[in-house]
Amino acid sequence: MSKESVICPACGSHEVIRSEKESFSQLTLGETFSFREINYKCASCKEEGDFLAETDKNYIAAEKIAQKELVKKILEKIHAAGITMATFERVFELPARTLTRWKNGDFSSSALALLRIVITYPWMMEVAENKFEKEYSKCAVDGSTNLKAS
């Protein structure tokens, strides 16, 4: 994008200079990923920022790629632990072929959260296999917290 096509939102000037830099972020339980950070600076009024919200778009695209890799790695770890996709889907009452869709990149943030929970707390598979029964999961907590199973 040429500097003539960007208009300063503060003063309306076309004297806007674009700069880029590589920035990094990290997923929860995942790898570090990079994205292009875009900044504009008005030569007239010195206003500065991402006038076209390009950084957010770049971040979201890079994050999605990193999430896809994380899902694949978690599913590989689950498989390496001897848990089949069919077993996982059955105990969490997921439709058949759900994990195949997740592995192919079709997953929600809730799916990613479930995978993070299971990989962090592998015993959750056993809890799920036992239908989250209060006696089995021992999740009933005394009145000192808000977490209570009914």
Backbone as a printed PyTorch tensor [residue, N CA C, xyz], in Angstrom:
tensor([[[  0.8550,  -1.1720,   0.0000],
         [  0.0000,   0.0000,   0.0000],
         [  0.9000,   1.2340,   0.0000]],

        [[  0.6740,   2.1340,  -0.9220],
         [  1.5150,   3.3330,  -0.9990],
         [  1.1140,   4.3160,   0.0860]],

        [[  2.0650,   5.2070,   0.4110],
         [  1.7600,   6.1570,   1.4810],
         [  0.6820,   7.1430,   1.0670]],

        [[  0.4590,   7.3500,  -0.2610],
         [ -0.5920,   8.2500,  -0.7220],
         [ -1.9840,   7.6950,  -0.4690]],

        [[ -2.1300,   6.3790,  -0.3690],
         [ -3.4500,   5.7880,  -0.1990],
         [ -3.9110,   5.7680,   1.2600]],

        [[ -3.0310,   6.0580,   2.1950],
         [ -3.3920,   6.0660,   3.6040],
         [ -3.5580,   7.5140,   4.0570]],

        [[ -4.6620,   7.7500,   4.7300],
         [ -4.9570,   9.1060,   5.2150],
         [ -4.8770,   9.0900,   6.7340]],

        [[ -4.2400,  10.0660,   7.2940],
         [ -4.1370,  10.1860,   8.7450],
         [ -5.5340,  10.4020,   9.3250]],

        [[ -5.9480,   9.5720,  10.2820],
         [ -7.2780,   9.7350,  10.8700],
         [ -7.3930,  10.9740,  11.7620]],

        [[ -6.2620,  11.5240,  12.1840],
         [ -6.2990,  12.6840,  13.0770],
         [ -6.4100,  13.9950,  12.3030]],

        [[ -5.6060,  14.1260,  11.2350],
         [ -5.5770,  15.4250,  10.5440],
         [ -5.9640,  15.3520,   9.0720]],

        [[ -6.1230,  14.1570,   8.5170],
         [ -6.5250,  14.0130,   7.1230],
         [ -5.3780,  14.1180,   6.1240]],

        [[ -4.1770,  14.2180,   6.6040],
         [ -3.0150,  14.3420,   5.7300],
         [ -2.7380,  13.0220,   5.0040]],

        [[ -2.1470,  13.1670,   3.7990],
         [ -1.7010,  12.0050,   3.0400],
         [ -0.2180,  11.7340,   3.2860]],

        [[  0.4130,  12.5130,   4.1190],
         [  1.8430,  12.3660,   4.4250],
         [  2.0300,  11.3300,   5.5340]],

        [[  1.7180,  10.0930,   5.1960],
         [  1.7560,   9.0100,   6.1660],
         [  2.8390,   8.0140,   5.7630]],

        [[  3.6650,   7.6620,   6.7220],
         [  4.7660,   6.7400,   6.4800],
         [  4.4470,   5.4150,   7.1630]],

        [[  4.6010,   4.3430,   6.4060],
         [  4.3080,   2.9930,   6.8960],
         [  5.6020,   2.2990,   7.3070]],

        [[  5.5450,   1.5730,   8.4390],
         [  6.6950,   0.7660,   8.8430],
         [  6.1850,  -0.6040,   9.2930]],

        [[  7.0660,  -1.5910,   9.1970],
         [  6.7350,  -2.9530,   9.5950],
         [  7.8330,  -3.5050,  10.4710]],

        [[  7.4380,  -4.4160,  11.3590],
         [  8.4360,  -5.1580,  12.1120],
         [  7.8500,  -6.5180,  12.4610]],

        [[  8.7310,  -7.4580,  12.6650],
         [  8.2920,  -8.7830,  13.0620],
         [  8.1270,  -8.8100,  14.5750]],

        [[  6.9710,  -9.2770,  15.0130],
         [  6.6910,  -9.4020,  16.4400],
         [  6.3660, -10.8540,  16.7440]],

        [[  6.3850, -11.1820,  18.0320],
         [  6.1900, -12.5620,  18.4460],
         [  5.1580, -12.6370,  19.5700]],

        [[  4.4710, -13.7730,  19.6080],
         [  3.5310, -14.0700,  20.6800],
         [  3.6070, -15.5710,  20.9330]],

        [[  2.9490, -16.0230,  21.9850],
         [  2.9730, -17.4430,  22.2970],
         [  1.5890, -17.9080,  22.6910]],

        [[  1.2060, -19.0650,  22.1620],
         [ -0.0590, -19.6810,  22.5360],
         [  0.0640, -20.3330,  23.9030]],

        [[ -1.0320, -20.4380,  24.6030],
         [ -1.0640, -21.2130,  25.8270],
         [ -0.7820, -22.6650,  25.4690]],

        [[  0.2320, -23.2430,  26.0770],
         [  0.7140, -24.6050,  25.8230],
         [  1.2920, -24.7820,  24.4170]],

        [[  1.4480, -23.7020,  23.6910],
         [  1.9220, -23.8230,  22.3160],
         [  3.2430, -23.1360,  22.0800]],

        [[  3.6320, -23.1560,  20.8320],
         [  4.8910, -22.5780,  20.4120],
         [  4.7570, -21.0600,  20.2370]],

        [[  5.9090, -20.4220,  20.1780],
         [  5.9650, -19.0020,  19.8340],
         [  5.6830, -18.8730,  18.3360]],

        [[  4.9390, -17.8530,  17.9750],
         [  4.6790, -17.6020,  16.5620],
         [  4.9600, -16.1300,  16.2580]],

        [[  5.2290, -15.8650,  14.9950],
         [  5.5450, -14.4860,  14.5930],
         [  4.4330, -13.9190,  13.7220]],

        [[  4.3540, -12.6090,  13.7190],
         [  3.3910, -11.8980,  12.8700],
         [  3.9770, -10.5430,  12.5180]],

        [[  3.4690,  -9.9400,  11.4560],
         [  3.9420,  -8.6350,  11.0160],
         [  3.1560,  -7.5380,  11.7300]],

        [[  3.8750,  -6.6850,  12.4370],
         [  3.2690,  -5.5450,  13.1190],
         [  3.4180,  -4.3400,  12.2070]],

        [[  2.3070,  -3.6860,  11.8980],
         [  2.2840,  -2.5530,  10.9740],
         [  2.0220,  -1.2780,  11.7740]],

        [[  2.7640,  -0.2370,  11.4410],
         [  2.5930,   1.0430,  12.1100],
         [  2.6230,   2.1540,  11.0580]],

        [[  1.8220,   3.1540,  11.2690],
         [  1.8120,   4.3340,  10.4090],
         [  2.1320,   5.5480,  11.2590]],

        [[  2.8270,   6.5020,  10.6470],
         [  3.1170,   7.7560,  11.3380],
         [  2.8630,   8.8980,  10.3720]],

        [[  2.0800,   9.8460,  10.8330],
         [  1.7650,  11.0200,  10.0230],
         [  2.9110,  12.0130,  10.1390]],

        [[  3.4380,  12.4060,   9.0030],
         [  4.5320,  13.3780,   8.9920],
         [  4.0350,  14.7750,   9.3660]],

        [[  2.7490,  15.0200,   9.2040],
         [  2.2010,  16.3450,   9.5010],
         [  1.9120,  16.5500,  10.9860]],

        [[  1.1220,  15.6440,  11.5730],
         [  0.6950,  15.8520,  12.9590],
         [  1.3650,  14.9040,  13.9550]],

        [[  2.1520,  13.9870,  13.4550],
         [  2.8960,  13.0160,  14.2750],
         [  2.0080,  11.9400,  14.9180]],

        [[  0.7230,  11.8740,  14.5200],
         [ -0.1560,  10.7940,  14.9900],
         [  0.4510,   9.4680,  14.5410]],

        [[  0.3350,   8.4560,  15.4080],
         [  0.9820,   7.1930,  15.1120],
         [  0.0680,   6.0400,  15.4980]],

        [[  0.0830,   4.9810,  14.6880],
         [ -0.6970,   3.7840,  15.0130],
         [ -0.9470,   2.9380,  13.7890]],

        [[ -1.6580,   1.8660,  13.9900],
         [ -2.0320,   0.9660,  12.8920],
         [ -3.3640,   1.4650,  12.3390]],

        [[ -3.3120,   2.4370,  11.4710],
         [ -4.5030,   3.1210,  10.9770],
         [ -5.4760,   2.1930,  10.2510]],

        [[ -4.9930,   1.1100,   9.6720],
         [ -5.8400,   0.2160,   8.8790],
         [ -6.0990,  -1.1340,   9.5570]],

        [[ -5.7360,  -1.2600,  10.8110],
         [ -5.9320,  -2.4890,  11.5980],
         [ -5.2950,  -3.7120,  10.9390]],

        [[ -4.1710,  -3.5170,  10.2890],
         [ -3.4740,  -4.6220,   9.6230],
         [ -2.8040,  -5.5600,  10.6250]],

        [[ -2.2840,  -5.0120,  11.7110],
         [ -1.5980,  -5.8460,  12.7000],
         [ -2.5530,  -6.8830,  13.2730]],

        [[ -3.7650,  -6.4760,  13.6040],
         [ -4.7510,  -7.4170,  14.1460],
         [ -5.0230,  -8.5460,  13.1610]],

        [[ -5.1880,  -8.2160,  11.8900],
         [ -5.4330,  -9.2390,  10.8670],
         [ -4.2370, -10.1780,  10.7610]],

        [[ -3.0390,  -9.6230,  10.7680],
         [ -1.8290, -10.4440,  10.6990],
         [ -1.7040, -11.3430,  11.9220]],

        [[ -1.9970, -10.7950,  13.0910],
         [ -1.9160, -11.5580,  14.3340],
         [ -2.8990, -12.7280,  14.3080]],

        [[ -4.1380, -12.4440,  13.9590],
         [ -5.1770, -13.4830,  13.9470],
         [ -4.8330, -14.5970,  12.9670]],

        [[ -4.3240, -14.2360,  11.7940],
         [ -3.9450, -15.2480,  10.8060],
         [ -2.7950, -16.1140,  11.3180]],

        [[ -1.7830, -15.5000,  11.9110],
         [ -0.6330, -16.2480,  12.4410],
         [ -1.0470, -17.0990,  13.6350]],

        [[ -1.9170, -16.5620,  14.4850],
         [ -2.4010, -17.3080,  15.6440],
         [ -3.1690, -18.5510,  15.2050]],

        [[ -3.9940, -18.4170,  14.1820],
         [ -4.7810, -19.5540,  13.6840],
         [ -3.8570, -20.6600,  13.1730]],

        [[ -2.8060, -20.3040,  12.4690],
         [ -1.8360, -21.2950,  11.9860],
         [ -1.1760, -21.9960,  13.1670]],

        [[ -0.7780, -21.2280,  14.1790],
         [ -0.1420, -21.8040,  15.3680],
         [ -1.1230, -22.7080,  16.1210]],

        [[ -2.3900, -22.3240,  16.1850],
         [ -3.3930, -23.1450,  16.8520],
         [ -3.5920, -24.4730,  16.1210]],

        [[ -3.5920, -24.4280,  14.7920],
         [ -3.7300, -25.6650,  14.0160],
         [ -2.5920, -26.6190,  14.3290]],

        [[ -1.3890, -26.1000,  14.4150],
         [ -0.2340, -26.9370,  14.7570],
         [ -0.3560, -27.4950,  16.1730]],

        [[ -0.8290, -26.6670,  17.0940],
         [ -1.0000, -27.1150,  18.4780],
         [ -2.0270, -28.2410,  18.5640]],

        [[ -3.1470, -28.0930,  17.8730],
         [ -4.1780, -29.1340,  17.8820],
         [ -3.5950, -30.4420,  17.3620]],

        [[ -2.8580, -30.3720,  16.2620],
         [ -2.2400, -31.5920,  15.7100],
         [ -1.3010, -32.2390,  16.7260]],

        [[ -0.4650, -31.4270,  17.3890],
         [  0.4830, -31.9630,  18.3710],
         [ -0.2350, -32.5940,  19.5600]],

        [[ -1.2880, -31.9430,  20.0450],
         [ -2.0320, -32.4990,  21.1770],
         [ -2.6930, -33.8150,  20.7730]],

        [[ -3.2870, -33.8520,  19.5920],
         [ -3.9330, -35.0820,  19.1410],
         [ -2.9050, -36.2030,  18.9720]],

        [[ -1.7080, -35.8670,  18.5240],
         [ -0.6430, -36.8680,  18.4070],
         [ -0.2490, -37.3970,  19.7870]],

        [[ -0.1720, -36.5010,  20.7900],
         [  0.1580, -36.9330,  22.1560],
         [ -0.9360, -37.8260,  22.7220]],

        [[ -2.1810, -37.4890,  22.4560],
         [ -3.2950, -38.3060,  22.9410],
         [ -3.2220, -39.6910,  22.2990]],

        [[ -2.9670, -39.7300,  21.0040],
         [ -2.8400, -41.0070,  20.3000],
         [ -1.6490, -41.8020,  20.8310]],

        [[ -0.5260, -41.1320,  21.0730],
         [  0.6720, -41.7960,  21.5970],
         [  0.4260, -42.3780,  22.9890]],

        [[ -0.5270, -41.8050,  23.7170],
         [ -0.8730, -42.3170,  25.0510],
         [ -1.8020, -43.5280,  24.9560]],

        [[ -2.1220, -43.9290,  23.7240],
         [ -2.9560, -45.1130,  23.5360],
         [ -4.4430, -44.8440,  23.5020]],

        [[ -4.8280, -43.6000,  23.3760],
         [ -6.2480, -43.2400,  23.3360],
         [ -6.6460, -43.0730,  21.8740]],

        [[ -7.6130, -43.8560,  21.4370],
         [ -8.0610, -43.7400,  20.0470],
         [ -9.0120, -42.5530,  19.8980]],

        [[ -9.1370, -42.1020,  18.6650],
         [-10.0630, -41.0030,  18.3930],
         [-11.4850, -41.4240,  18.7500]],

        [[-11.8420, -42.6550,  18.4390],
         [-13.1930, -43.1400,  18.7380],
         [-13.4580, -43.1280,  20.2430]],

        [[-12.4700, -43.5330,  21.0280],
         [-12.6290, -43.5220,  22.4880],
         [-12.7940, -42.0960,  22.9940]],

        [[-11.9600, -41.1930,  22.5310],
         [-12.0380, -39.7880,  22.9490],
         [-13.4210, -39.2300,  22.6240]],

        [[-13.8750, -39.4580,  21.3970],
         [-15.1800, -38.9430,  20.9770],
         [-16.3060, -39.5560,  21.8090]],

        [[-16.1960, -40.8450,  22.0970],
         [-17.2380, -41.5260,  22.8770],
         [-17.3200, -40.9820,  24.2970]],

        [[-16.1780, -40.8730,  24.9880],
         [-16.2260, -40.4680,  26.3980],
         [-16.6340, -39.0050,  26.5670]],

        [[-16.3340, -38.1680,  25.5750],
         [-16.7520, -36.7680,  25.6660],
         [-18.0450, -36.4930,  24.8910]],

        [[-18.6740, -37.5880,  24.4220],
         [-19.9530, -37.5100,  23.7020],
         [-19.8960, -36.5560,  22.5160]],

        [[-18.8340, -36.6870,  21.7420],
         [-18.6520, -35.8810,  20.5380],
         [-19.1250, -36.6810,  19.3250]],

        [[-19.6050, -36.0110,  18.3100],
         [-19.9930, -36.7270,  17.0850],
         [-18.7840, -37.4470,  16.4660]],

        [[-19.0800, -38.5430,  15.7750],
         [-18.0270, -39.3010,  15.0920],
         [-17.2850, -38.3790,  14.1230]],

        [[-16.0020, -38.6010,  13.9980],
         [-15.1020, -37.8810,  13.0950],
         [-14.8210, -36.4360,  13.5350]],

        [[-15.2160, -36.0950,  14.7460],
         [-14.9390, -34.7510,  15.2610],
         [-13.4350, -34.5000,  15.3230]],

        [[-12.6770, -35.4550,  15.8600],
         [-11.2260, -35.2590,  15.9810],
         [-10.5560, -35.1820,  14.6190]],

        [[-11.1020, -35.8820,  13.6360],
         [-10.5640, -35.7730,  12.2720],
         [-10.7550, -34.3540,  11.7580]],

        [[-11.9210, -33.7870,  12.0010],
         [-12.1660, -32.3910,  11.5930],
         [-11.2120, -31.4430,  12.3180]],

        [[-11.0350, -31.6670,  13.6330],
         [-10.1370, -30.8190,  14.4100],
         [ -8.7170, -30.9230,  13.8600]],

        [[ -8.2890, -32.1420,  13.5620],
         [ -6.9340, -32.3660,  13.0420],
         [ -6.7370, -31.6550,  11.7040]],

        [[ -7.8250, -31.5150,  10.9420],
         [ -7.7640, -30.8420,   9.6370],
         [ -7.9780, -29.3340,   9.7410]],

        [[ -8.0270, -28.8170,  10.9560],
         [ -8.1040, -27.3660,  11.1450],
         [ -9.4860, -26.8130,  11.3840]],

        [[-10.4970, -27.6560,  11.4220],
         [-11.8720, -27.1960,  11.6480],
         [-12.2280, -27.4040,  13.1190]],

        [[-11.8520, -26.4420,  13.9560],
         [-12.1010, -26.5440,  15.3920],
         [-12.4590, -25.1710,  15.9390]],

        [[-13.1250, -25.1940,  17.0880],
         [-13.5160, -23.9490,  17.7590],
         [-12.5700, -23.6740,  18.9160]],

        [[-12.7270, -22.5280,  19.5220],
         [-11.9260, -22.2190,  20.7070],
         [-12.3110, -23.1500,  21.8590]],

        [[-13.5560, -23.5970,  21.9030],
         [-13.9780, -24.5590,  22.9240],
         [-13.2820, -25.9010,  22.7350]],

        [[-13.1400, -26.3190,  21.4840],
         [-12.4280, -27.5700,  21.1940],
         [-10.9790, -27.4640,  21.6500]],

        [[-10.3560, -26.3480,  21.3490],
         [ -8.9740, -26.1430,  21.7630],
         [ -8.8670, -26.1440,  23.2910]],

        [[ -9.8240, -25.5430,  23.9580],
         [ -9.8270, -25.5340,  25.4290],
         [ -9.9430, -26.9540,  25.9730]],

        [[-10.8360, -27.7680,  25.4010],
         [-10.9870, -29.1510,  25.8530],
         [ -9.6770, -29.9190,  25.6680]],

        [[ -9.0440, -29.7600,  24.5230],
         [ -7.7760, -30.4610,  24.2790],
         [ -6.7080, -30.0150,  25.2680]],

        [[ -6.6590, -28.7270,  25.5600],
         [ -5.6840, -28.2330,  26.5380],
         [ -5.9500, -28.8280,  27.9240]],

        [[ -7.2060, -28.9350,  28.2890],
         [ -7.5570, -29.5030,  29.5930],
         [ -7.1420, -30.9710,  29.6560]],

        [[ -7.4610, -31.7260,  28.6100],
         [ -7.1590, -33.1590,  28.6120],
         [ -5.6560, -33.4070,  28.6010]],

        [[ -4.9030, -32.6070,  27.8700],
         [ -3.4520, -32.8260,  27.8200],
         [ -2.7950, -32.3820,  29.1330]],

        [[ -3.3740, -31.4090,  29.7960],
         [ -2.8470, -30.9390,  31.0760],
         [ -3.2630, -31.8640,  32.2210]],

        [[ -4.4850, -32.3570,  32.1620],
         [ -5.0340, -33.2340,  33.2030],
         [ -5.4870, -34.5420,  32.5450]],

        [[ -4.5700, -35.4320,  32.2230],
         [ -4.9140, -36.6560,  31.4950],
         [ -5.9650, -37.5110,  32.2000]],

        [[ -6.0580, -37.4180,  33.5230],
         [ -7.0510, -38.1750,  34.2700],
         [ -8.4780, -37.7500,  33.9270]],

        [[ -8.6440, -36.6450,  33.2130],
         [ -9.9850, -36.2100,  32.7950],
         [-10.6290, -37.2230,  31.8610]],

        [[ -9.8030, -37.9840,  31.1310],
         [-10.3480, -39.0460,  30.2790],
         [-11.0960, -40.0690,  31.1360]],

        [[-10.5050, -40.4620,  32.2550],
         [-11.1520, -41.4260,  33.1520],
         [-12.4210, -40.8430,  33.7580]],

        [[-12.3660, -39.5730,  34.1190],
         [-13.5430, -38.9060,  34.6780],
         [-14.6600, -38.9020,  33.6380]],

        [[-14.3240, -38.5640,  32.4040],
         [-15.3180, -38.5320,  31.3280],
         [-15.8620, -39.9320,  31.0530]],

        [[-14.9710, -40.9380,  31.0870],
         [-15.4100, -42.3230,  30.8720],
         [-16.4320, -42.7460,  31.9110]],

        [[-16.3620, -42.1600,  33.0730],
         [-17.2920, -42.4680,  34.1630],
         [-18.4100, -41.4380,  34.2660]],

        [[-18.6970, -40.8060,  33.1460],
         [-19.8370, -39.8680,  33.0230],
         [-19.7970, -38.7180,  34.0140]],

        [[-18.5920, -38.3180,  34.4250],
         [-18.4090, -37.1910,  35.3410],
         [-19.1760, -37.3840,  36.6490]],

        [[-19.3130, -38.6110,  37.0730],
         [-20.0210, -38.9080,  38.3160],
         [-19.3030, -38.2520,  39.4850]],

        [[-20.0890, -37.6390,  40.3530],
         [-19.5320, -36.9070,  41.4900],
         [-18.6200, -37.7770,  42.3410]],

        [[-19.0420, -38.9810,  42.6160],
         [-18.2330, -39.8580,  43.4640],
         [-16.8990, -40.1960,  42.7960]],

        [[-16.9400, -40.3910,  41.4830],
         [-15.7160, -40.7700,  40.7810],
         [-14.7680, -39.5810,  40.6340]],

        [[-15.3170, -38.4470,  40.2370],
         [-14.4640, -37.3010,  39.9330],
         [-14.0380, -36.5410,  41.1780]],

        [[-14.7370, -36.7660,  42.2800],
         [-14.4180, -36.0760,  43.5270],
         [-14.3720, -34.5560,  43.3300]],

        [[-15.2930, -34.0680,  42.5100],
         [-15.2840, -32.6290,  42.2420],
         [-16.1630, -31.8510,  43.2090]],

        [[-16.8760, -32.5510,  44.0820],
         [-17.6620, -31.8300,  45.0740],
         [-16.6950, -31.1650,  46.0500]],

        [[-16.8640, -29.9050,  46.2360],
         [-15.9610, -29.1310,  47.0730],
         [-16.7860, -28.5430,  48.2200]],

        [[-16.1660, -28.4060,  49.3490],
         [-16.8900, -27.8100,  50.4700],
         [-17.2530, -26.3590,  50.1570]],

        [[-17.9280, -25.7060,  51.0290],
         [-18.4240, -24.3610,  50.7930],
         [-17.3640, -23.3080,  50.5870]],

        [[-16.0840, -23.6620,  50.5680],
         [-15.0400, -22.6470,  50.4650],
         [-14.8020, -22.1460,  49.0320]],

        [[-15.3940, -22.8020,  48.0380],
         [-15.2450, -22.3340,  46.6510],
         [-16.5950, -22.3180,  45.9790]],

        [[-16.6290, -21.7860,  44.7670],
         [-17.8560, -21.7410,  43.9930],
         [-18.0740, -23.0270,  43.2070]],

        [[-17.0790, -23.9000,  43.1490],
         [-17.1870, -25.1230,  42.3670],
         [-17.9240, -26.1780,  43.1670]],

        [[-19.0980, -26.5460,  42.6960],
         [-19.8800, -27.5750,  43.3630],
         [-20.5330, -28.4450,  42.3070]],

        [[-20.4730, -29.7090,  42.4690],
         [-21.1980, -30.6330,  41.6000],
         [-22.5340, -30.9360,  42.2700]],

        [[-23.5820, -31.0140,  41.4800],
         [-24.8870, -31.3140,  42.0940],
         [-25.2620, -32.7490,  41.9080]]])
